[in-house]
Amino acid sequence: MGCQPASESADNTTPVLQTQQQENILTQPFSGPYQGVPAFDKMQLDDLKPALEQGMQAQLAEIEQIANNPAAPTFDNTIVALEKVGKTLDTVFTYYGIWSSNMSSPEFRAIQKEMSPKLSAFFSSITQNEALFQRVKAVYESDEVKTLRPDQQRLVELVYKGYTRNGATLDEAGKKRYAEINQRLAELHTQFGNNVLADEENYVTYISAEQLAGLPESFVNAAASAAKERGKDGMYAITNTRSSMDPFLTFSDERELREKVWRTYYSRGDNGDQYDNNALIAEILALRDERVGLLGYDNYAQWRLEDRMAKNPQNAMDLMMAVWPAAIARVKEEVADMQALADAEGANIKIEPWDYRYYAEKVRKAKYDLDSDEVKQYLQLDKLREAMFYVAGRLFNFEFTPVAEGSVPVFHPDVKVWEVTDKASGKNVGLWYLDPFARKGKRSGAWATSYRSHNTLDGETNVLASNNSNFVKGPDGQPTLISWDDAETYFHEFGHALHSLSSRVDYPTLNGGVRDYTEFQSQLLERWLLTDEVINQYLVHHETGKPIPAELVAKIKKAATFNEGFKTTEYLASALIDMKLHTLDDPTGVDVDKFERETLAALGMPSELPMRHRTPHFGHAFSGEGYSAGYYGYMWAEVLTSDAAEAFAEAPGGFYDPAVAAKLVEHLFSVRNAVDPADAYRAFRGRDAKVDALMRDRGFPLPNSQ
């Protein structure tokens, strides 16, 4: 059953409206080359609301046909039939997602606010369709299931649990309340995300030429461009996003400005104004808790983790708490190094959160003679993209060829498109879209998405995958240079795209992911950035074209676990708060800021650094439910990543070993969710993953070695 969000249908559509709807480009099947592509060049916001309504109406008609089929329920006439519904709405959601994530505007947000609860009601009406659920249940309990292939059996189980875990078994009163809660949550999630976006757009720090001390030339040029775009020619804009904040705090000599930029960034959603998210979070938590209570769960996290690799909150907490003591101990060491350096300089300060990145960079230079800005000169966005293509060619046998400009529609001039083919057969695998640069209306961070996924329901479909980032564009005619961390993120998100492009599943639902597992494949791809083949061919100086010197590479590798205390602690703090908020006995009326402060204090959170995502702008947890009670999943996946990386490191051909690469594609990428993740990993590795590999990677003592 395609897509995600929902609404009422218009039963009494007039003939005139029907004609308008038929012509609505947002509801039309993709047309043109490559099995059809989205008409991004023709999308109009005025078409969105009627397109959503038409899509819902069409899907409800399809659902009714399945639910009221007089024939006995079978795998084909019920489960497979459900896999085929909702194509029109899926198409509309491709465009909806672009407006939501890449091109948001006040006009779109008004439509989103109106339609989110309607969409929620629509999806609830499907989940709560009693006749439909009885057919799904009949197939799930039938003898026919035993005769199906393993992937088909998994599909039946996933579909059935999708209903039971979302209210299908409740009585009428329970179903009504469940749907009401979902509608309200849809409103709150939307408002939360839009509030954060508003704070990112509204709070920009402008500085003058006299305030640029310490900032690298590449950053200064990008900040000048950002200011010019905002009508502040001659000034320099520090935008309220991580890609701007992070380098500013790393290099700026202006301590007061560092504090200002730091406070601005970490106060998103927490400014006591119309965009403040604290009350929204309290309501979201209470509603989530009430909703899973209807289903008989003790708390939201218990419900959320039931179908994840972790299985229950305790297992997730056990992993996090196995790493936490080593992480905060490392922070103490890092702070001591920084404080000693600040004292030696006569700075006469105590290290504060806005000093951490700045003095960490100084320590890096002192300890490892490693200058982040020197490294950055070799990290050109275009060259890194070529490196990713090289890796994809070696491991996945994929070839990436740019499509002629104008032959595939795009939604912004910055977006470029490549055709992906199989190197051996020349067969088209799909297209890869890249939208790399920050701009107004685009949500912060980096993400991957698919406009079409692989399946064989009506003939084999190719894949339309997309990567989206927020790099600060270099000045005209100059390459965009990025940090090492950003380069890792670039590879990470490309890993998600490769996961999508590798799919060989037959049914759309099997393209879905288990959240504490799907980050594994993308985290693993980060490891190829440090392989000799990538370093020697693609990390070249943007002016001289010379490869990065071997001694600089040696310094990067030597410093690989540098600042790991900071990285691990800021991440884990967010993951622990997420889990603890979602395991509260009664979250009603929780004072979010107070809870955050007191919980971090009880955990022994070092005062010199913040959570990676403070609760009032924690979009992973509160602008939707994808990562709610699930932010721990990055670390769960990191255990798999570290363990799998050792499999490559130990192989005769290293990270490009053909036999290990073939197992990687076969067991960990192509099967998507057609195989239980634990079984898939064992098929690849021959055993379960071990946390020891993660601790070795981070340079932490092993849990049992203390």
N, C-alpha and C positions, 0 to 999 in steps of 0.2 A: 504494500500500500504506500505509494509514493510519498512525498513531502512531509513537512512538519506543521506549520501553524493553521486557521479556521472559521466558519460563520453560518448565518442563516441563508437560505436560498430564497430567491424571489420566484414564487410559484406562478404568479399571474403576469409573466413577462409579456409586454405588448409586442406586436409584430415589428413595430419600428425599432424597439429596443433590441429585438432578436437580430435584426439586420445589422445594427450598430455593433452588436457583440460578435457576429460572424466576421466582421471586418476588423475587429480589434487585433492588432498585431501581437499583443502580449499573449493571446490565447492560441495563436496559429502554430502548428507544428513547425519546428525548425526547418528551413529550406536552404537551398544553395549547395555548395560543395561539401565534401567530407561528411556525407550522410546528413547534412543539414546543420546549420549553425545559428545561434541566437541572433536576432535582428537588432543588435545593440544600437545600430545607427538610426533605427526608426522608433525606439521606445519613447513614449510620451507619458508623463505622469498622469495626465487626465484619463488615460486608458486604464490605470491600475485598479481603481476601485471596481468598475464594471467587469474587468477581467477576473478579479478575485471572485466576484459574485457568480460569474458565469462558470468558472472552474469548480466552485463548490456545488453549484446546481448540477453540473454534469456528473460529478463524482457521486453525489447522493443518488442520482438515478441509477448509476452503475451498481452501487451498493445494494439498493433495493432489489435489483434484478437477481443478484447473488443470494440475498437473504430470503427471497420469496421463490426461489427455484423449487418446483415441485419434485424434482428428482432427488434421490437420497444423496446426502453429502459425500463427496469423494475428494481426494487430493486435487484432482484436476478442476472439478466444478466449484470448489470452494477456495482452497489455498492458492492454487495457480491463478484462478480467476481474480482473487484479491490482489495478487501481484501485478495484474494488468490494469487496475483501475487508477484513475487520478492523473492521467497523462496531461490533460489540459492544465490542471492546477499545478502540476510539477513544472510545466513550462512557465506559467505565470511567476512561480517562485524563483525561477532563475533571474528574472528581472527585478523582482521584489528584493532579492538578496543584494543585487548591485546597488539599488537605491539605499538600502539599509546600511551596507558596509562601506561602499566605495564612493557614493555620491549623495549622501544625506543632505537634506535641506529642510527648512521649516515647513514647506508645503508637503514634503513626503512625511515628515513626522506627524503632521496632523492626520494624514490618511492612516498611517501606522497606528496611531493612538485610537482611531475609530475602529479599525478593522481587527486589531489584535484580539480583543475579547470575542468578536464575532467568529474569527477563525478558531479560537479555542472552543467555542460552543459547537462549531461544526465538527471538529475532531472528536469531541466528547459524544456527539450524537452517533458517530460511527462506533466508537468503543462500546457505547451503551445500547447498541441495537441488539435487542435480546434474540431475535430470530437469527441474526447473523452469528452471534456468539455461540448459539446452540449448534449451528452447523460446524463452526470451527472446533468446538468441543467434541462433537461427534467424530470428526476426522482424527483428532488428537487421541481419542480413546479407542479408535477402530483397529481391527486386525490388519487393515490395509497398510498401516504405518510400518509394520514389521517387514513388508515386502519392498519398501522404498529404499533408494540409495541413501547412504549416510548423510549427504548434503541435503537431501529432501526431508529426511527425518529431522535434521536440525532446523530446517525452515519451518516445519510444522510446529516444533517446540517453541521457536522464537515468536511465531505469530500468536500461538495460544497464550503464551506468557505475556505478550504485549497487551492482550485483552485483560487477563486476570490481574496483572499488576497495575492496571489503570481503571479499575472500578467495574468491570463487566459482571462480577459476581455479587455486587451490592444489591440491596433491595431498592425500591423506587425512591424512597426518601434519601437513602445513601447516595444513589446515583445523582439525584438532583443537587445535593450539597456538593458532591465531588465536582460536578460540572461548574457550579457557581464558583468554587474555589479556583478551578483552572482558569476561568474567565478573568477573575480578579488578579490572579498571578500574571496572566498575560499582559494586563495593563501595567502592573507594577514592574515587571521585567523590562518592558519597553521604556517606561519612564526612567528607570534606573540608568539604562544605557544612554538615553538621550541627555540625562542630567550630566553624566560624566563627559559626554561629547561637548556639551555646552561649556563646561568649565575648561576643557582643553582649547576650545575656540576663543573663549572670552578672556582668558588670562594669558596674555603674551607679555614677556618682559623685554622691553626695548632698551638697548644700551647704546652709548656713544663710542666714538673712536678712542676716547680717553680711557675707556673701561675694558679694553681688549687684552690687557696684559696676561700673558701665558697661553692664550688661545692659539691653536695651530692655524696656519693660513687656510687650510681646506675648510675648517669650521667657520672661520671669519667670512670667507667667500660665500658659503652656504647661508650663513645668518644674514648677510647683506642681501642676498637674493630673496630670502624669506621676508625680510622687512619691505623690500621693494614691491613684492607681490601684494603686500598689505597696505600699500600707499605711504610707506614711511621711508622713502628714498634717503640714503645718507645715514640711516640708523642701522642697527643690527638686532634681529628678532631672535629671542630665545623662546621657541614655542613650547607649549605645555605638554610635550610628549617625551617619551623615554629617549628617543633617538636624538633629541636636542638637549634635554636635561643631562643625560649621562656624560657626554663629552664635556659639557660646560663645567660640571662639578669636578671632572677629572683634571681639567687643565687651567681653569680660571684662577688667577692670583688674587682676585678681589673677594675676600672672605665674606664681606657683608652681602655682596651680590650672590655668592654661592648660597648663603643662608636663604636669601629671598627666593631664588629659583627653586631650592629644595622645598621650602615651605609651600610654595605655590603648587608644585607638582604633587606633593604628598597630602595636600589638603583638598584635592579634587573630590567633589561630592560631600565635603565636610566643612562648608563655609557658612552654615547657618542662614543661607539665603533660599531663594525659590528653587535652587538646584541641589539642595542638601538631601542626602540619601538616607540619613540615619533612621527616620521614621519609616521609610519604605522598607528598609532591611528588617526592622522589627516585625512589620506586618507580613512580609514574605516568609520569615521564619515561622511565625505563628500559623500561617495558612498551610505551609508545607507540613508542619507537624500535625495539624488537624486532619489534613487529607490522608496521610499515611496511617493515622489512627483509625480512620474509617475502615482501612484494610487489615487492621489488627497488628500493625507494627509498633514497636516501642518508640522509635524515633525515625526521623527522615533518613539518617545515614544507614540505618539497618535495611530500609527498603532500597535505597540507592545502590548499596554494595552487594546485594543478594545475587545479582547476575553479572558481577564483575570478577576479575581474577582474585581480588582480595577476599571476596565472599562476605566478610563482616567488618564492622568498624574496628574491632580489636586487632585483627590482623594488620590493618593499615596503620593503626597507632603503634603496634609493636615494631613495625619496620621503621617508622619515623623516629621513635624513641631510641631505637638501636643506633641511629646516626646522630641524633641531636646532641648528646653529651660531647662527642668528638668535634662536632661543628662549633659549638660555643667555646670549647676549649681552644680551638684554633683561632677563633676571633680574638680571644684574650692575647694570644701570641702576636697576632697581626696588629692589634691596637698598641701593644707594648713597643713593637718595632716603629710604628708611626709616631707614637708619643716621644720616643727617644730621638727620632729625627727632628721633630718639631722643636724639642727642647734644645738640641744642638744648634738649630738655626736661630735660637733666641726668640721664637715666635710667641712665647709666653701665653700659650692657650692650652685648654684641655680638648682632646679630640672629640668633636661633635659629629653627628651624622652627616652634616654638609662638608665635613673635612675628610671623611673616610676615603672617598675615591681620589681626592687630591693627594693626600699623603700616601695612600697605597701606591699611586703612580710613582711618587718619589722613592718609596722603598723598593719598588720594582727596579727602578734605574740603579739604585745603590746596591741592591743584593744581586741582581742578575744582569746589570748593565743593559736592561731592556727598556726601550722607549716605545710606548704604544704608538706615538705619532710616526715614528720611523717605520714601524711595521705597516702602518696604514698606507704609506706611500706605495706599497706593493699589492694592496688589496683594491683592485679596480673592479667595480660592479660587473662590467661586461666580461672581463677576463674570468671572474669567478663563475659567471654563468657558463662560459665555455668549459670551465673545469667540471662543473656539474654534468654537462652533457658528456664529457669524456668518461666520467665515472659511470653514468647511465649506460654508455656504450659498452664499457668493459664488463659490468656486472649483469646488465639486463638485456644487452644486445639491442638497445634502442639507438636510433639515429634521429637527431633533431635538425630540421631544415626550416629556415625562415620562410613564411608564406609571403607572397608578394603583397606589399602594402595596398590596402583597399580591397583585396580579394576576400577577406574575412572581416565582417564588421566588428568594430571595437567601441567601447563606451567613453573612451577618453584618448586623446592623441598619445599619451604616455604608454598606452597598452600595446604590446607587441605579441605576435602569435607565431608559433612554430608547429610544423607538422611532425608528428612522431611516427616513425616506421620501424619495423623489425629489420635489422641489418642483414639477416640471412635471406629472408624471403621477399623483402621490400613491401610487405603487407602494411597497410595503414593501421596504426594502433589508435591514433587519435590526434588531438591538438593540445598544445600547452600554451595558455595565455599567461602573460606576466604584466602585472601592474605594480611597478616597484617604488613609486615616489609618494611622499607625503603631500597632502593638499587639504584644503578646507572641505569639510563634509565627509572625510574619510576617517573611519574609526582607527584608533591607534593600534600599534602592534603589528604582527605579521600573522598571516593565516593562509590556509589552502582550502579550496572548494572545488566541486565538480559541477559542471553544467549538464553533463550526461555521464552516467556510469555504465560499465559493461554489463550486459546480460544477453541471453539468447532466447528470450520469450517469443519474439516475432522476428527471428533472424538475429544474427550477431550484431550488436551495436559497438561502435567505437567509443572512446572516452574523450570528453572535453574537460580537461583539468586546468586549474588556475592557481597561481601563486600571487599573493598580494603582500606588499611590504610598505614601510613608511620611511624609506631612506630620504635623507635631505639631498636634493638634486644638486650636483655640482654646477658651477656657472657655465653659461653657454660655451660650447666648444671644448670644455674640459671634462675629463672623466670624473665620475662620482667615486670618491674614495670612502671606504667604510672601515669600521673597527674590526678587530679579530672576533669579538663577541657577535657582532652583526654578521660577519662572514659565516660563523657557525649557525646562526639563526637562518641565514639564507639556505644553507645546505639542509638544515632541519626541515624547513617547510617544503623544500624540493623532495625530501623523503616522503612526505604525505602525498605529493603529486605522483611520485613513482609507485606508491602503494595503490593509488587509484588506477594508474595506467597499466599496472601489472595484472589487474583483476581478470580472473578466468571463471568467475562464478556465473551460474545460469539464471539466478533469481535476484531481483533488485534488493530485497531485504538482506541478502547475504553480503551486500556491499557495506552494510552498517558495521559499526565497530564496537568493541568492548573498550571503554574509555581508558582503563588503566593498562591497556595493551597497545592501543593504536598509536600512542606516542613513542612506543619502542622502535618501530621501523624508522621513524623520522629522526629520533635521537641517534640511532645507529649510523645513519648516513653522515652525521657530523664528523665521524671518525676519518672519513676519506679526505677531509681538508688537510690533514697533516701527513698524508702519504707522500712519498718522494715524487711519485709521478705527477701529482698535482702541484707540489711545491716547485719542481724544476721546470714545468712547462707553463704554468699559468700565473704564478706569483711574480710578476715582473714590474719594475719601477715605471710609474706612469709617465715620467719624462725621458729617462734614458733607455727604457725597454730592457734593461739588464735584469736577469733573474735575481731573486732575493739571495743575498750571500749566505753561504753555508753556516758561517758563524752566527748570523742572526737567527737562522732556523734552529741552531743548537740552543741558543738562548731561549727561544720560544718553548722548545721541548723541555728544557731544564726548568722553566718557570711554569710548567703545565699545571701544577697544583697550587701555584701562588694565588692568594686571595680566595682560596676554596672555602675558608671559614665564612667569609662575607657572603659568597654566592649561595652556599648551602643553607646558612642560617636565615638569610632574607627570604629564601624560597620556603624553607620548612616552617618558618613563623606563620606565613600565610596558610600553608597546608594544615597546620595544627589548629589555627583559629577556625578555619573552615570546618574541620571535623568536629571540634568542640562545640561550635555554634549549632551544628546539625545533630548533636547527640544530647542537647539539653532536654531535661525531663519536661520542662514547660518554658518555651521561649517567649511566651506572651509578654509584651511590654519590655523586652530586654533593652537596657541602655547599652547600645552597641559600642560607643567609645569607651565607656567604663569597662565593659566586658573585655574589650581588646586590651586595655591597659592592665587590668588585674590578671588576666590569663597570661599575658607575656611576662609579667613580673613573677608569677608563680613558676613559670617555666625557666626563669633565669635568663630571659632575653637580654643580651648586652645593650646598654643604653646608646652605644655609638652607632647603631644602624637601625633602620626601620624594617618592617615587613616589606617584601617585594611589592605586594598589593595591599595597601591598607583597606580595611573593610568597606569604608564608604565609596571606594571606587573599584571594588573587587568584582569586575565584570564577569570573570570566569564563574563566579558563584551566584551572582545576583542579577545579571542582565539576561539570564536564561537558566536552564537546568543542565546544560551539558557537562559542566565541571562542578556543580554544587555537590558538596560532600565528596568530591572526587579530585580535588587539586593534588592530593597525595599521589595521584596516578602517575605524575611525571617521575616521581622517585621510584615507584613500583616498576615502571617501564625502564628506568635507568639501571635497575638491578639486571634486567634482561639484557639491556644494551651492553653493560660492562662485561657480562658473561659471554655474550655472543661475540663481542670484539676480541676476546681472548681466543675464541675458536679460529678467527681469521689470523690473529697474530701467531698462533701455533702452527698454521697450515704451511705446507712447503712453498706455496706461491704468495704467502702473506695476504694482504687485504685484497689482492686481485686473483686469489687462488680460484681456478675455474670450478673445481669440485664443490668447494664451500659456497661459492657464489650461486651455483646451480641449486644447491639445497636451500639457500636463502630465498631465492625466487620461488621455488616449488612449495616450500613449507611455510614461509613467513610473509610473503607478499601476495602471491597469486590467489591464495585461498580466501583472503579477506576474513569474513566471519562464517565461512562454510564449515570450519573445523573449530572445536573448542580451543581457545588460545593456549591453555596448558598442554593439551595434546600436540598442538602444532609446534610448540617450542621443543617438546621432548623429541618430536620427529626430526627436528633440525639438529639438536645438540646431543641427543641420546640420554638426556637426564634433565632434571629441573635446574633452574638457574640458582646460583649461590650468591648471597649478599657480600661475601668476601671480595669478589671482584670489584664491586662498587667501592668498597673501602680502600682497596688498593689504588683504584683510579683517582680517588680524591686525596690520596696521601694521608689517610686517617689510619690509626691503629685498628687492627681487627677486633671485633667486639669481645672475643674470648682470649685476647692476648694481653689484656690489662691486668 
